[in-house]
Structures are given as C-alpha cells and as structure tokens.
Amino acid sequence: MLDSLLSLDRELLIYLNSLGSQTYDSFWIFITQQRNWTPFFLLIFAALFFKLDRKVFVKLMLTVVIVLLLVLAITESTKELVQRLRPSQEPSLQNVLRILSRPTNYSFFSGHASTSFSIAVLLWLSLRRKLKWIGIFFIWPVLFTASRIYLGVHYPTDILVGIFVGGLTGYLTHRFIKDRLEFANN
C-alpha cells in the first residue's frame, strides 16, 4: 500500500513538473522566494494596521508569530524524523524532472506549505467577518506551494501534508485563542 502511494506520488510529480516551460521558469523561481512576497505582506499588514484597533493588531501579530514558530518546530522536527530525500536529490529522477532549485534539507513535509497555510488559515478564521477581503491572503500559499512542485523540490504528498498540518495548526491556534482575544470572530 505504501509503495503504491509513493509510486503514485512520484508519477504525479513527474507529470505536474513536466507541464513547466522555460517561458514560466523565472516567474516560479520568483514566486518561491520568501523575500519576494515582502511587498504583499506589507500591504496586507498595513491594511490590518489601519483597519484594526492597535491593541487588536498587536495581539494578532503576536499570534501570527506564535503560530509560525509552532508550525516551523513541527515541520523541522518531522523532516529530521522522516528524512525523505527531495525529488531534486533523488538519483532516479535527475534526468526525468525539470529541476530548477536544489535545497539540501529533507522534503517531508513542505515548510513552504505548512507555514503559509498556517498563517493564512489563522488570519482568515480570525478576521473573515470583520474584513471580507482577508481571503485574498490565500493567493500567497496557493502560489507559494505550487512553485515547489514546479521547481522539482517537493513531492505532491509533501505539499498536501504541509497544507494539512499548517491549516490544522492555524485552526487549532485560532480555536485556542478565539475566546481570549478580541479580534476573533465569535
């Protein structure tokens, strides 16, 4: 059963990765780099700063930092425990994939997926009734995680588990804090 799942994972990666072309390479390389999202974050956080009470804004930002640290700890400890090689490190895939990046740490599960979805879910759950536009923040994790398959550095299951763990961490953090902080949607 596990062998079948891993084989399907590999074949799906090969298929999705093969859809790429040199025309779009620079776009996806740009998308995958966290620093390139800084203007987007600044715009979102500036909007939050001006739309929310200062005290609420500070509490929300502290909660974002806490969820980020929590999901990073879960992600990195899982990577060290599982020690799954990245597709870009797998000798049998070297001549099959379009590999545009070669990170050297482990693959399972995606830190890009877990961190971005934890923050997006937390913000959406916390602010969706007050700020109808907060759902736009999901543009970031969707593009961010898609870039990892395009670049050949994650298997689809790395992404899916990262989305699940990140989303669950964001959800559980929201559930824990929603009755304690004013910015939660009750």
C-alpha positions in Angstrom: 0.0 0.0 0.0 2.7 2.5 1.0 4.7 1.5 -2.1 1.7 2.2 -4.3 1.2 5.6 -2.7 4.8 6.5 -3.1 4.8 5.4 -6.7 1.7 7.4 -7.4 3.3 10.4 -5.7 6.3 10.1 -7.9 4.3 9.8 -11.1 2.1 12.7 -10.2 5.2 14.8 -9.5 6.8 13.9 -12.9 3.5 14.7 -14.7 3.0 18.1 -12.9 6.6 19.1 -13.2 6.6 18.2 -16.9 4.0 20.9 -17.5 6.6 23.6 -16.9 8.4 25.5 -19.6 11.3 27.9 -19.8 8.8 30.7 -20.5 7.5 30.4 -16.9 10.6 29.4 -15.1 11.6 32.9 -13.9 8.1 33.5 -12.6 8.0 30.4 -10.4 11.6 31.0 -9.2 10.5 34.5 -8.2 7.3 33.1 -6.5 9.1 30.5 -4.4 11.4 33.0 -2.7 10.0 34.3 0.5 11.6 37.7 0.3 9.8 38.5 -2.9 6.5 38.3 -1.0 7.5 41.2 1.3 5.5 43.9 -0.6 2.4 41.7 -0.4 2.8 41.1 3.3 3.5 44.8 3.9 0.3 45.7 2.0 -1.8 43.2 4.0 -0.3 44.1 7.3 -0.6 47.9 6.6 -4.3 47.3 5.7 -4.7 45.4 9.0 -2.9 48.1 10.9 -5.3 50.8 9.7 -8.5 48.6 9.9 -7.9 47.2 13.3 -7.6 48.7 16.8 -3.9 49.0 17.7 -4.2 46.6 20.6 -6.0 44.0 18.5 -3.4 44.4 15.7 -0.5 43.8 18.1 -2.3 40.7 19.6 -2.9 39.4 16.1 0.7 39.9 15.0 2.0 38.1 18.2 -0.4 35.3 17.5 0.9 35.0 13.9 4.5 34.8 15.3 3.5 32.1 17.7 1.7 30.0 15.1 4.7 30.5 12.8 7.2 29.3 15.4 5.0 26.4 16.3 4.5 25.1 12.8 8.2 25.6 12.0 9.1 23.4 15.0 6.6 20.7 13.9 7.8 20.9 10.3 11.6 20.8 11.0 11.3 18.0 13.6 9.2 15.9 11.2 11.7 16.5 8.4 14.5 15.2 10.7 12.5 12.3 11.9 11.3 11.1 8.4 14.4 12.1 6.4 12.8 11.9 3.0 15.1 13.0 0.2 13.8 15.7 -2.0 13.0 14.8 -5.6 15.9 17.1 -6.7 18.2 14.8 -4.7 16.8 11.5 -5.9 19.3 10.0 -8.4 16.5 8.2 -10.3 14.7 11.5 -11.0 17.7 13.6 -12.1 17.1 13.0 -15.8 13.3 13.0 -15.5 12.4 16.2 -13.7 12.9 19.8 -14.6 14.9 20.8 -11.5 15.3 24.5 -11.0 16.3 24.6 -7.4 18.4 22.2 -5.2 17.8 22.7 -1.5 19.7 20.2 0.6 17.5 19.7 3.6 14.8 17.0 3.7 11.5 17.1 1.9 8.7 15.7 4.0 6.7 17.8 4.7 6.8 21.1 2.9 7.7 24.1 5.2 6.5 26.5 2.5 3.1 24.8 2.6 2.9 24.4 6.4 4.0 28.0 7.3 2.0 29.8 4.6 -1.2 27.9 5.2 -1.0 28.2 9.0 -0.8 31.9 8.7 -3.5 32.2 6.0 -5.9 30.0 7.9 -5.3 31.8 11.2 -5.8 35.2 9.6 -8.9 34.1 7.7 -10.6 32.5 10.7 -9.8 35.4 12.9 -10.8 38.2 10.6 -13.3 36.9 8.0 -16.3 38.5 9.5 -14.6 41.9 10.0 -12.6 42.1 6.8 -14.4 40.4 3.9 -11.3 40.8 1.7 -9.0 38.7 4.0 -9.5 35.7 1.8 -7.2 37.3 -0.8 -4.3 36.3 1.5 -4.8 32.7 0.3 -3.2 33.8 -3.0 0.1 33.5 -1.2 0.1 29.9 0.0 -1.5 28.6 -3.2 1.2 30.1 -5.5 3.9 29.5 -2.9 3.2 25.8 -2.7 2.6 25.2 -6.4 6.1 26.7 -7.0 7.6 23.8 -5.0 6.4 21.1 -7.4 7.2 23.3 -10.5 10.8 23.6 -9.3 11.1 19.9 -8.6 11.8 20.2 -4.9 8.7 18.6 -3.3 6.5 15.6 -4.0 2.7 16.2 -4.0 2.3 14.4 -0.7 4.9 16.8 0.9 2.7 19.7 -0.2 -0.6 18.1 0.8 0.6 17.1 4.3 2.2 20.5 4.7 -1.1 22.2 3.8 -2.9 19.9 6.3 -0.5 20.4 9.2 -0.3 24.2 8.5 -4.1 24.5 8.2 -4.7 22.4 11.3 -2.1 24.4 13.3 -3.8 27.7 12.2 -7.2 26.3 13.0 -6.2 24.9 16.4 -4.4 28.1 17.4 -7.5 30.1 16.4 -9.7 27.8 18.5 -7.4 28.2 21.5 -7.2 32.0 21.3 -10.6 32.9 20.0 -12.2 33.3 23.4 -9.2 35.1 24.8 -8.6 37.8 22.2 -11.0 40.4 20.9 -10.1 40.0 17.2 -11.7 36.6 16.9 -15.0 36.0 15.1 -17.5 34.9 17.8 
